[in-house]
Amino acid sequence: MIHNILRYGRYLLALLPFIFFVYRNWKANLKKPERSRQFLMPLLALIYCLLIFRYLNKINDLLTAFIYAIPHLLTRLSTWIAGLFDGKIAAVAKVISRLADFVTRLLARLKIVFILFFAENTLFLLAHIWIKRIVLQFLKRICKPGQVLHDKVAGLFYEEDPDTHNWYIKKHFGQARTLLKSAYFGTTAITIVAGLAAVALYRANG
């Protein structure tokens, strides 16, 4: 019992980066007065997810190859450093060599599926945040109130405040915003629980 608790505790710790980036992804949205300009983000996010699903196997293969290449890369780096400055920084090379040995032993103990499970979700989310920030800055500049694209499309969900001239979500969509926010964090929780269950089933059958 204690062993299982400790195991799932380690899994939850490994998921902390993913949980952190889920929060950062939410905070990456534009401020409320400018949020009407990001009306294209749901479509772009959908395209991003479809591309991930389409090329997931290839991404898995690339990441697997990279992970198994880490010890070799560290060993080559250690050899290169050892030859610098007539061996005066040989201590650094020795540390890197030991790190390569440690990673080799670690990969022998861990199954690659566990590494990919915890690493891929975090990397995909981190890449999405990076792309999202770039796209939002682009949309912020080209989708300004008063322009046809903004007023026609964003105007379906947002309306202009006559006092501040900022665009805010229409009042009758207020509950939808709360629902979407709850769905965002709710599906995150479900994803974590389902992921942990999948890991448990894999270990039980593996």
SEFI-210778 format. One line per field, with one value per residue (C-alpha): residue number from 1; residue in one letter; x, y, z. Coordinates in Angstrom, 3 decimals, padded with zeros to 6 digits. Example, Ala and Ser with C-alpha at 12.3 -4.5 7.8 and 13.67 -1.06 7.14 Angstrom:
SEFI-210778
n: [1/2]
res: [A/S]
X: [012.300/013.670]
Y: [-004.500/-001.060]
Z: [007.800/007.140]
This chain:
SEFI-210778
n: [1/2/3/4/5/6/7/8/9/10/11/12/13/14/15/16/17/18/19/20/21/22/23/24/25/26/27/28/29/30/31/32/33/34/35/36/37/38/39/40/41/42/43/44/45/46/47/48/49/50/51/52/53/54/55/56/57/58/59/60/61/62/63/64/65/66/67/68/69/70/71/72/73/74/75/76/77/78/79/80/81/82/83/84/85/86/87/88/89/90/91/92/93/94/95/96/97/98/99/100/101/102/103/104/105/106/107/108/109/110/111/112/113/114/115/116/117/118/119/120/121/122/123/124/125/126/127/128/129/130/131/132/133/134/135/136/137/138/139/140/141/142/143/144/145/146/147/148/149/150/151/152/153/154/155/156/157/158/159/160/161/162/163/164/165/166/167/168/169/170/171/172/173/174/175/176/177/178/179/180/181/182/183/184/185/186/187/188/189/190/191/192/193/194/195/196/197/198/199/200/201/202/203/204/205/206]
res: [M/I/H/N/I/L/R/Y/G/R/Y/L/L/A/L/L/P/F/I/F/F/V/Y/R/N/W/K/A/N/L/K/K/P/E/R/S/R/Q/F/L/M/P/L/L/A/L/I/Y/C/L/L/I/F/R/Y/L/N/K/I/N/D/L/L/T/A/F/I/Y/A/I/P/H/L/L/T/R/L/S/T/W/I/A/G/L/F/D/G/K/I/A/A/V/A/K/V/I/S/R/L/A/D/F/V/T/R/L/L/A/R/L/K/I/V/F/I/L/F/F/A/E/N/T/L/F/L/L/A/H/I/W/I/K/R/I/V/L/Q/F/L/K/R/I/C/K/P/G/Q/V/L/H/D/K/V/A/G/L/F/Y/E/E/D/P/D/T/H/N/W/Y/I/K/K/H/F/G/Q/A/R/T/L/L/K/S/A/Y/F/G/T/T/A/I/T/I/V/A/G/L/A/A/V/A/L/Y/R/A/N/G]
X: [000.000/002.728/004.727/001.802/001.252/004.914/004.846/001.853/003.411/006.420/004.119/002.361/005.709/006.659/003.410/004.103/005.754/002.682/000.331/002.447/002.322/-001.438/-001.715/000.769/-001.185/-004.313/-002.454/-000.973/-004.275/-004.473/-005.786/-009.572/-009.694/-007.765/-009.099/-011.530/-008.494/-007.668/-010.919/-008.975/-007.076/-009.627/-009.352/-005.556/-005.440/-007.619/-005.289/-002.296/-003.908/-004.826/-001.232/000.048/-002.306/-001.357/002.387/002.405/004.097/006.875/007.334/007.535/010.226/012.273/012.037/012.884/015.954/017.011/016.584/018.664/021.293/021.783/024.481/026.418/026.174/027.363/030.270/031.334/031.027/033.158/035.855/035.834/036.110/038.891/040.999/040.569/043.257/045.627/043.347/043.133/039.363/039.490/037.401/034.467/034.878/034.894/031.631/029.976/031.290/029.761/026.523/026.541/027.003/024.146/021.786/022.717/021.852/018.662/017.483/018.182/015.916/013.113/010.775/010.773/006.954/006.989/009.519/007.493/004.247/005.559/007.813/005.657/002.586/004.724/006.698/003.535/001.995/005.197/005.369/001.710/002.360/005.332/003.306/000.331/002.377/003.716/000.276/-001.361/001.168/000.439/-003.340/-002.985/-001.507/-003.702/-007.100/-007.908/-011.383/-012.827/-011.415/-013.753/-012.188/-012.386/-015.819/-017.531/-016.111/-015.245/-018.478/-020.370/-019.168/-017.895/-019.417/-017.944/-018.336/-019.569/-017.756/-014.276/-014.513/-013.011/-014.545/-015.852/-017.664/-021.378/-023.405/-025.445/-022.151/-021.027/-022.143/-020.487/-017.169/-017.549/-018.464/-015.426/-013.122/-014.489/-014.172/-010.534/-009.411/-011.838/-010.461/-006.944/-007.830/-009.441/-006.359/-004.094/-006.286/-006.697/-002.954/-002.143/-004.697/-003.131/000.313/-001.041/-002.681/000.478/002.555/-000.030/-000.034/003.637]
Y: [000.000/002.445/001.445/002.304/005.653/006.555/005.449/007.635/010.430/010.258/010.270/013.391/015.099/014.246/015.873/019.164/020.770/019.860/021.322/024.479/024.987/024.365/027.368/029.411/028.590/030.011/033.151/033.625/035.082/038.765/041.116/041.502/044.847/043.250/039.715/040.166/040.190/036.551/035.211/033.035/031.157/028.320/027.454/027.635/025.512/022.896/022.834/022.454/019.483/017.816/018.165/016.640/013.668/013.317/013.175/011.702/008.441/010.295/012.602/009.550/008.027/011.244/011.753/008.106/008.333/011.576/010.195/007.108/009.310/011.469/009.234/009.122/012.892/013.435/011.054/012.905/016.219/014.851/013.702/017.066/019.026/016.742/017.781/021.507/023.635/020.666/018.907/021.818/021.388/017.617/017.716/019.092/016.328/013.758/015.089/014.944/011.400/010.330/012.005/009.981/006.763/007.787/008.478/005.127/003.285/005.325/004.466/000.803/000.953/003.115/002.177/004.700/004.793/006.409/009.013/009.856/010.036/012.645/014.497/014.710/016.271/018.933/019.599/019.807/022.283/024.328/024.493/025.557/028.387/029.569/029.512/031.090/034.047/034.696/034.384/036.613/039.378/039.059/039.126/042.033/044.095/043.067/042.454/045.864/047.187/049.074/046.669/044.397/041.102/042.047/043.638/041.006/037.885/038.975/040.962/037.670/037.129/040.513/043.974/047.430/049.268/052.766/054.364/052.787/051.710/048.378/045.141/042.663/039.346/039.794/039.525/036.539/034.665/035.257/031.835/030.220/031.780/030.297/026.942/026.964/027.911/025.053/022.700/023.756/022.930/020.017/018.298/018.936/017.066/014.252/014.058/013.685/010.999/009.126/009.328/007.921/005.144/004.318/004.141/001.841/-000.459/-000.544/-001.558/-004.178/-005.762/-005.163]
Z: [000.000/001.036/-002.032/-004.338/-002.617/-003.042/-006.683/-007.543/-005.558/-007.876/-010.888/-009.609/-009.064/-012.639/-013.771/-011.983/-015.056/-017.128/-014.512/-014.321/-018.098/-018.133/-015.837/-017.910/-021.073/-019.461/-018.371/-021.856/-023.096/-023.922/-021.269/-021.169/-023.034/-025.920/-025.731/-028.614/-030.918/-030.158/-031.583/-034.064/-031.338/-030.854/-034.560/-034.501/-031.330/-033.047/-036.062/-033.726/-031.952/-035.255/-036.469/-033.214/-033.626/-037.289/-036.654/-033.142/-034.157/-035.983/-032.993/-030.719/-032.919/-032.968/-029.209/-028.535/-030.762/-029.077/-025.550/-026.322/-027.992/-024.870/-023.272/-026.564/-026.966/-023.394/-023.924/-027.073/-025.223/-022.388/-024.827/-026.599/-023.342/-022.070/-025.041/-024.471/-022.879/-022.550/-020.085/-017.645/-017.389/-017.258/-014.071/-016.053/-018.628/-015.836/-014.408/-017.834/-018.346/-015.035/-016.052/-019.281/-017.259/-014.951/-017.859/-019.424/-016.201/-015.824/-019.340/-018.640/-015.583/-016.976/-019.777/-022.588/-022.590/-019.135/-020.200/-023.299/-021.335/-018.926/-021.362/-024.478/-022.896/-021.279/-024.478/-026.587/-024.156/-023.949/-027.758/-027.855/-025.392/-027.446/-030.687/-028.935/-027.715/-031.216/-032.838/-030.212/-030.825/-034.555/-034.033/-031.632/-034.460/-037.403/-035.750/-034.368/-033.547/-036.466/-039.025/-040.968/-039.848/-036.188/-036.145/-038.299/-036.640/-033.105/-033.109/-032.991/-029.432/-028.243/-028.053/-027.658/-024.377/-025.313/-022.372/-022.622/-026.297/-025.262/-026.479/-023.912/-024.122/-024.688/-021.505/-022.678/-023.249/-019.666/-018.462/-021.474/-020.435/-016.944/-018.472/-020.774/-017.911/-015.816/-018.785/-019.331/-015.816/-015.518/-018.615/-017.299/-014.112/-016.122/-018.350/-015.313/-013.704/-016.999/-017.625/-014.195/-014.736/-018.106/-016.501/-013.795/-016.358/-018.433/-015.405/-014.383/-017.846/-018.615]
